[in-house]
Amino acid sequence: MIKEVATMAEKTIMLVCAAGMSTSLLVSRMQKAAEADGIEANIFATGASDADNKLESTDVDVLLLGPQVRFMEGQFKTKLADKGIPVEVIDMKAYGMMDGETVLQQGLNLAK
């Protein structure tokens, strides 16, 4: 029974961008998409400069990087490999369109 509860638990998706501002609209759209899909998800954005602090204080299932900080992908993958936290750059088209549903699915697929 406990395993079922664990698989149904909400996923925590952290978005990282240059300053944490440009992803706030995307987070809002992702939250609306999750609500519409009946998915429990804790989605938040932070700036690259504060990402390490957030990772220390929050249990994160997935880390998605904004296209403007894609150069940090290798650094985060190395840092989070031992924790088993997947890292991926948000699809540029989905980011540009602020497509919350597509980015939500990207994050959820990584969390599996």
Contacts in CASP RR format, 6 or more apart in sequence:
PFRMAT RR
TARGET T0000
AUTHOR 0000-0000-0000
METHOD contacts of the structure
MODEL  1
MIKEVATMAEKTIMLVCAAGMSTSLLVSRMQKAAEADGIEANIFATGASD
ADNKLESTDVDVLLLGPQVRFMEGQFKTKLADKGIPVEVIDMKAYGMMDG
ETVLQQGLNLAK
8 40 0 8 1.000
9 40 0 8 1.000
10 40 0 8 1.000
10 41 0 8 1.000
10 42 0 8 1.000
11 39 0 8 1.000
11 40 0 8 1.000
11 41 0 8 1.000
11 42 0 8 1.000
11 61 0 8 1.000
11 62 0 8 1.000
11 107 0 8 1.000
11 108 0 8 1.000
11 111 0 8 1.000
12 41 0 8 1.000
12 42 0 8 1.000
12 43 0 8 1.000
12 44 0 8 1.000
12 58 0 8 1.000
12 59 0 8 1.000
12 60 0 8 1.000
12 61 0 8 1.000
12 62 0 8 1.000
13 30 0 8 1.000
13 41 0 8 1.000
13 42 0 8 1.000
13 43 0 8 1.000
13 44 0 8 1.000
13 60 0 8 1.000
13 61 0 8 1.000
13 62 0 8 1.000
13 63 0 8 1.000
13 64 0 8 1.000
13 104 0 8 1.000
13 107 0 8 1.000
13 108 0 8 1.000
13 111 0 8 1.000
14 44 0 8 1.000
14 45 0 8 1.000
14 46 0 8 1.000
14 51 0 8 1.000
14 54 0 8 1.000
14 55 0 8 1.000
14 58 0 8 1.000
14 60 0 8 1.000
14 62 0 8 1.000
14 63 0 8 1.000
14 64 0 8 1.000
15 23 0 8 1.000
15 26 0 8 1.000
15 27 0 8 1.000
15 43 0 8 1.000
15 44 0 8 1.000
15 45 0 8 1.000
15 46 0 8 1.000
15 64 0 8 1.000
15 65 0 8 1.000
15 66 0 8 1.000
15 90 0 8 1.000
16 23 0 8 1.000
16 45 0 8 1.000
16 46 0 8 1.000
16 47 0 8 1.000
16 48 0 8 1.000
16 51 0 8 1.000
16 63 0 8 1.000
16 64 0 8 1.000
16 65 0 8 1.000
16 66 0 8 1.000
16 69 0 8 1.000
16 72 0 8 1.000
16 76 0 8 1.000
17 23 0 8 1.000
17 45 0 8 1.000
17 47 0 8 1.000
17 48 0 8 1.000
17 65 0 8 1.000
17 66 0 8 1.000
17 68 0 8 1.000
17 69 0 8 1.000
18 47 0 8 1.000
18 48 0 8 1.000
18 68 0 8 1.000
18 69 0 8 1.000
19 47 0 8 1.000
19 48 0 8 1.000
20 45 0 8 1.000
20 46 0 8 1.000
20 47 0 8 1.000
22 66 0 8 1.000
22 68 0 8 1.000
23 45 0 8 1.000
23 66 0 8 1.000
24 45 0 8 1.000
25 98 0 8 1.000
26 45 0 8 1.000
26 90 0 8 1.000
26 95 0 8 1.000
26 98 0 8 1.000
26 100 0 8 1.000
26 103 0 8 1.000
27 43 0 8 1.000
27 44 0 8 1.000
27 45 0 8 1.000
29 98 0 8 1.000
29 99 0 8 1.000
29 100 0 8 1.000
29 101 0 8 1.000
29 103 0 8 1.000
30 41 0 8 1.000
30 43 0 8 1.000
30 100 0 8 1.000
30 101 0 8 1.000
30 103 0 8 1.000
30 104 0 8 1.000
31 41 0 8 1.000
31 43 0 8 1.000
32 100 0 8 1.000
33 100 0 8 1.000
33 101 0 8 1.000
33 104 0 8 1.000
34 40 0 8 1.000
34 41 0 8 1.000
34 43 0 8 1.000
34 104 0 8 1.000
37 101 0 8 1.000
37 104 0 8 1.000
39 104 0 8 1.000
39 108 0 8 1.000
41 104 0 8 1.000
41 108 0 8 1.000
43 104 0 8 1.000
44 54 0 8 1.000
44 58 0 8 1.000
46 54 0 8 1.000
48 69 0 8 1.000
48 72 0 8 1.000
51 63 0 8 1.000
51 76 0 8 1.000
52 79 0 8 1.000
54 60 0 8 1.000
55 63 0 8 1.000
55 79 0 8 1.000
55 80 0 8 1.000
55 85 0 8 1.000
60 85 0 8 1.000
61 85 0 8 1.000
61 111 0 8 1.000
62 85 0 8 1.000
62 86 0 8 1.000
62 87 0 8 1.000
62 88 0 8 1.000
62 107 0 8 1.000
62 108 0 8 1.000
62 110 0 8 1.000
62 111 0 8 1.000
63 76 0 8 1.000
63 80 0 8 1.000
63 85 0 8 1.000
63 86 0 8 1.000
63 87 0 8 1.000
63 88 0 8 1.000
64 87 0 8 1.000
64 88 0 8 1.000
64 89 0 8 1.000
64 90 0 8 1.000
64 103 0 8 1.000
64 106 0 8 1.000
64 107 0 8 1.000
64 110 0 8 1.000
65 72 0 8 1.000
65 73 0 8 1.000
65 76 0 8 1.000
65 87 0 8 1.000
65 88 0 8 1.000
65 89 0 8 1.000
65 90 0 8 1.000
66 89 0 8 1.000
66 90 0 8 1.000
66 95 0 8 1.000
67 89 0 8 1.000
67 90 0 8 1.000
67 92 0 8 1.000
67 95 0 8 1.000
70 89 0 8 1.000
73 87 0 8 1.000
73 88 0 8 1.000
73 89 0 8 1.000
74 87 0 8 1.000
76 87 0 8 1.000
77 87 0 8 1.000
80 86 0 8 1.000
80 87 0 8 1.000
86 110 0 8 1.000
86 111 0 8 1.000
88 106 0 8 1.000
88 107 0 8 1.000
88 110 0 8 1.000
90 103 0 8 1.000
90 106 0 8 1.000
91 102 0 8 1.000
91 103 0 8 1.000
91 106 0 8 1.000
93 99 0 8 1.000
94 100 0 8 1.000
94 102 0 8 1.000
94 103 0 8 1.000
94 106 0 8 1.000
95 103 0 8 1.000
END
